[in-house]
Amino acid sequence: MKKIILLVFMCFVCTGCFDYQELGELGIISAMSIVKNEDNFRVDIQLINIIESGDHGVVESPVTVVSGEGPTVFDAVRSMNLRISKSFFPANMAYLIVDKSVLEENDLREVMDFFARHTKLSLNFLVITTTDSDPSDVMASLSEFNINAATNMAEVIRLSEKRYGASYSLTFLEYLKDYFEPGITPVYPNIYMHGDAEISEDIDDLKKTETESYIELKDLVTFDKQGNAIHLGVDESMGYNFLKNHVTNATVTSTCGDEYFTVETLSSKFKFEDDLKNNKIKIIADIDGEISFYGCKEDLNESKVLKDVTTSFENKVKENVLSTLNLAKQSQVDFVGVGNFIYKNNTKYFDFDKNDWDKEGLSKIDFDIEINANLYKQGNLKGDI
Amino acid sequence: MNTKDILKDLKELQKKQPDLIIRKIKVGLFKHAYIVVNQSVSSGDRVNDFILKYFSSKNIFGSNVIKNLRKRIEENIPSINYIPVDNVEKLYELIFSGFTIVIYDNSISAYETRGELDRGVNIPQSEPVIRGPKDSFTENYNANLGLVRKRIKSKNLVLKEITVGRETKSKVGILYMDNICEEELVESVKSSLEKINIDGIMDVNNFKSFIEQKNVTFFPTVLFTEKPDDACRFLLEGRVIVTMDNSPSVLIAPTFFMDFFQNSEDYYHKPFFATFMRIVRFFSFFLAILTPAFFVAIITYDQEILPVSLLINFAEQRNSVPFPVIIEAFLLMFTFELLYEGDARTPSNRGTSLSILGALVLGDAAVNAGLVSPVMVIVVSVSAISSLVFIYYDMQGSIRFWRYLMMILAALFGIVGFVMGLMLLLINLCSVKTFGKPYTLPMMPFIKGAQSNALFKTEISKMKKRPEYLTKNIIREE
């Protein structure tokens, strides 16, 4: 009997009837954006339209976008209940759009606080930004492949990271880590609205073979302390992903005279070694790859040719990595995390509390990059492309 | 005993019980013998052939009438028992047991002329099998003993008989293997049964409330089987079986939790298939108890566990249902219970209409009417079908209880309640003792030597030892 009483007591302590919620009462949030307008936060949420999304074929919009404003994020979200009879359920949120207007330190901390304290969030949703479009337009845009446009975009980001290497799926948990740890600045995937925003919201546009307006993944972007966007091109994005060991299968195209060859990486491992007495960081990489396209004139069966091709590939990767590091130095934003590496391995080298690493530390560091590639000859293209 | 008074009482009784026959037969010139028989429970042919025929002979007279009758029966017809009657209570018991009472002078003797009132050996109704013996116990006590004896032709098979029931005087037999079974177990079963002081016991199933009274659990701690091959297998493992007059099944003691996941057919199939089926049954046990509760918990408290596509799917289905999930679940469960009970009591030739109606009510119509969601139909069906995997009705009953308890806990406390319910289930299972031994043997405590026939099943040729938690004589194959 004591055991039963203990179990019932624990049940009451751990949860209670007050947590009971029917599915019909939930407004399932698929995406959210937060913008700061003067003193107020404006929050847009994309709700999945349960009634309509079950119909076969697209009849009406599968999502509804609701906006709310308030002095706090919580207040802004609750204000939406003036028109929506649902309690908002963010556990399945695909992404959060953080506008550059909320990057001011206190605002961003409030946003992070709002999500980090939510017990029902897995914190694995993506954090993205849009530098060229209005977040509310992105939220209202529909997708041709998935009734849930937000899920579709999150999948786009994940897939392009995995298969192309030029994007990065920044989860909220990593975002928290990058934000609070010294010597590193978060890098956001950047999306934008292609075409007219109003057409993108129109369900009839989806019925066309070629949609006129859609949202697309653009590049990676980071922000300096003044809120200026620093865009990473394809090469820098790839270099960034190589440095952060995010790459699974990246495609790297390099030249052999006037012709090209493409390598699909199979595995890559980058590691940092410090030589801070000489203000130097050594970057050593081991990459395995397969030549997936070979358009050069030389015979690949000759070992010298394969060696030359390998060297060319190594140089190309080195070039990408260097351009990423140079961008960080030039923009004085350490988005690669070199400072974080030093902070964790040699704390005496730089006082991160008193000095600004981005301005005073990063520029003094030289990089010595060593890429060791192991390429396989051209094989068959297996499975999907 | 005064035979005159007894005859007077019998004649009084005859007025209330017309099937009681009292015949007055002239013996010699001056004397009379009285033949008393209850024709409902007696065989008329036996009475005529062995008793009345004797008295119709003109040669009988004098003081040796009864002695000669007894001698004749003992010498020529050994199948008929002779019992001298020395008290009134015994007299009535024998009359209603089908004996013919002969009252002559001051002596009363009884001759067994019992009629065959049972249905004969038939196929097992509640434990149907495809492979293996298809005979089953009947309501005939001797036939049941015979079904066991014909399988175990050993002098070590011991029978202890007791009578239970003040009014019913039911004969109860305790069978065990003298060389295998532990003496304490036999004594424990015997003393439990001897303590019973009730007017009547109708079936061996009634014993469970006297045997398992110490345990606070809904799990069955005794097993009943109507298959003689199962009973003999248990006997050879060192267990005790209890059979009873008028009961078509026997009680097995002790019984452990894992016994309910075994089936007699397991022993007639390849070990791989038997093991696979036992694992299926093991999972079905948890599926039957946990599926509706888990669904209720995640739908009402912990929706974040669900992938978004599944959540949307469930939300769409639940959109048209006006009841809370727990009410919907109980509604469907209750409908299933109605159908289950209805189907169990309906003659097979009328069962088709019930099946069609049940399929329509539980399936399409209920969903179309917006009373339940399709996913709830699937959840309840999975749970219900899983519980039907168990052929033992007692286990089905305990599964039902735990299923509803888990549903209530899940509806009140979500996943936390669900986990607590699961803990409660395990605590309850582990706290049960059957004849002083843990109910969860041989899994908890884990007995390595007994694993060849617990959840897994090895070749019978490799099962060279008996379960060590049942007997000290563990060598099966020498």
Chai-1 contact restraints between the chains, C-beta under 6 A:
chainA,res_idxA,chainB,res_idxB,connection_type,confidence,min_distance_angstrom,max_distance_angstrom,comment,restraint_id
A,K3,B,I427,contact,1.0,0.0,6.0,A-B,restraint_1
A,L7,B,M420,contact,1.0,0.0,6.0,A-B,restraint_2
A,L7,B,L424,contact,1.0,0.0,6.0,A-B,restraint_3
A,C11,B,F413,contact,1.0,0.0,6.0,A-B,restraint_4
A,C11,B,V416,contact,1.0,0.0,6.0,A-B,restraint_5
A,C11,B,G417,contact,1.0,0.0,6.0,A-B,restraint_6
A,C11,B,M420,contact,1.0,0.0,6.0,A-B,restraint_7
A,C14,B,V416,contact,1.0,0.0,6.0,A-B,restraint_8
A,T15,B,F413,contact,1.0,0.0,6.0,A-B,restraint_9
A,T15,B,G414,contact,1.0,0.0,6.0,A-B,restraint_10
A,T15,B,V416,contact,1.0,0.0,6.0,A-B,restraint_11
A,C17,B,L412,contact,1.0,0.0,6.0,A-B,restraint_12
A,D19,B,Y301,contact,1.0,0.0,6.0,A-B,restraint_13
A,Y20,B,T300,contact,1.0,0.0,6.0,A-B,restraint_14
A,L23,B,I299,contact,1.0,0.0,6.0,A-B,restraint_15
A,L23,B,A315,contact,1.0,0.0,6.0,A-B,restraint_16
A,L23,B,R318,contact,1.0,0.0,6.0,A-B,restraint_17
A,I48,B,I312,contact,1.0,0.0,6.0,A-B,restraint_18
A,I50,B,A315,contact,1.0,0.0,6.0,A-B,restraint_19
A,I50,B,E316,contact,1.0,0.0,6.0,A-B,restraint_20
A,I50,B,N319,contact,1.0,0.0,6.0,A-B,restraint_21
A,G54,B,E316,contact,1.0,0.0,6.0,A-B,restraint_22
A,A91,B,E304,contact,1.0,0.0,6.0,A-B,restraint_23
A,N92,B,V308,contact,1.0,0.0,6.0,A-B,restraint_24
A,N92,B,L311,contact,1.0,0.0,6.0,A-B,restraint_25
A,K120,B,E304,contact,1.0,0.0,6.0,A-B,restraint_26
